[in-house]
Amino acid sequence: MGYTHNERRHRPRCSIRDCYVAYRQRGFKKLFRRRKKPTHSLPAIDLSESGAKFLAKRKESVGQRLELYLDAPAFSEELKVSAVVRWCEKVPRSDVYRIGVEFRGTSPRFLRHIKCLVNDHPLLRCIKRQPDR
C-alpha cells in the first residue's frame, strides 16, 4: 500500500546501512512487568532526526509507543529513544513488517549521534531519499 497523503516529515531522511533496531512496547500495562532489553534486532531502512523506518517481525498498531535501541558501528554505545508508530505495513511475500516511527523526547546527545550518522560519518554515508513511504 503506497503513501497517498501529503508528506508530513519534518526532517530529510536518509537510507542507512549497518544500523539495526531492536524495540519493545511501552505503555501502562508494561510498567509492572520486568523490563528486559529486546534481544532481536533487524535493519533500519532509513533514518532522520525525527524518525525512522525499520523492519520488524510483528505488526504494531498505529499510535503504539515503543522504546527503540539503535546500534551502528558509528556509535560508541547503543542509543535508546522513545518513539510512536505512525504506520505499519506487511512486506509482500515475506514474514516481516515495515514500521515508520516518530521519535519522542529526544535528547541533545541522541540528536548529535543521529546527525553524525546521517550527515557526517564517512563509513555510513547515507543516500538522500525521496518521500515514497
N, C-alpha and C positions, 0 to 999 in steps of 0.2 A: 504494500500500500504506500503510495507516494505522499510526499509532503505537499498538501494542497492549499494551505492557508498562508498568509503573509509571514515572512521571515521575522522572528522575534528575538533573535540572538543579539546580545549587547556587545559582544567581542568577536573578532575574527577567530575562526577555528582552523586548526591545522591537522592534517593526517600525521600520525605519530607512529614510530616503531620502537620496539623494545621497551614499551611501557605496559605494565599489567595492572589490572584492577581486581581486588577482592572486596567483597562487601557483605554487610549484614543489615537486616531490617532494624529500624528504630521505631519506638512507639511506647505508649504507656504500658502495655502488657509485657513488653520486653524488659522494662526496668527491673523487674523482680527475678528475672532469670539470670543464671550465671553468665557473665559476659565472656564469651570466647572469641578470640580472633578468628576470622574466617581462614580456612585452610586452602580453598581452591581459588585460583586467580586465572583470569582469561585476558586476552589482549584488549587494550584500549584501541579504538579505531581512530578517534580524533579527540582533540583537547583544546580548550581555550581557558582564559582566566575566569570565565563564568560558568563553565560546564564541561561535560564530556559525553562521548558516545562510546560504549563498550559492549562486548559480548557477555552473555550470562547464560547459565544452564536452566534457569527457570524464569517464568513470566512474572513480572512485577506490575502492580496496579499503578495507574497514574495517580500522583499525589502521595504515594508511599515514601516515607522518609527512610533514607539509607545512611549508613556510615561506611564511607569508602576508604580503602587503603590503596594508595598508588605507589608503585615501585618501578624504578627505572635506573639504569646504570648512572645517569646524571645526578641522582640523589644520593647523598651520603647516608640517608636513612629513609625508611618508608614514610610517606606522607599520609596523614589521616584528615578527612574532611567530611562534614555533613552535606547531604545532597537530597534533592527531591526529584522523583521520577516525573518527567514531563511527557514521555511517550515510551511505548514498548511494542515491538513487533517481532514475529517469528521470522527467522531467516528461512527462505524457501528451501526445501529438500535437505533440511538439517534438523538437529535436535537442540539448537541454541536460539537465543533471542538477542536482538539489538535493543539496547536501552539508552535513552537520552536522559541525562540528568542536569539539573541546575545546582551549582554549589551554593551552600548557605553558610553564613558566618565564617567566611574565610579570613584567616589571619594575614597580617603583612608578610610573615615568614613564608606561609603557603604560597601567596601570590608571587613572591620573589622567585621561589623554586619553579613555579609554573611558567613565569615569564622567561626564565633561563631556558627551560625545556623547549618552549615553542618559538623562541626568538634567537637565542644566542648559542646554544650548545652545538658545537661543530659535529659531534658524532650522532646527534639525534635531530639534525636539521629537518624541519618539517616542510611540508608542501601546503601552501595556502589552498583551502578548499572552497568550492562554490557551494552555496546553500542548496543542497538536494534533499537532505534529511538529517 
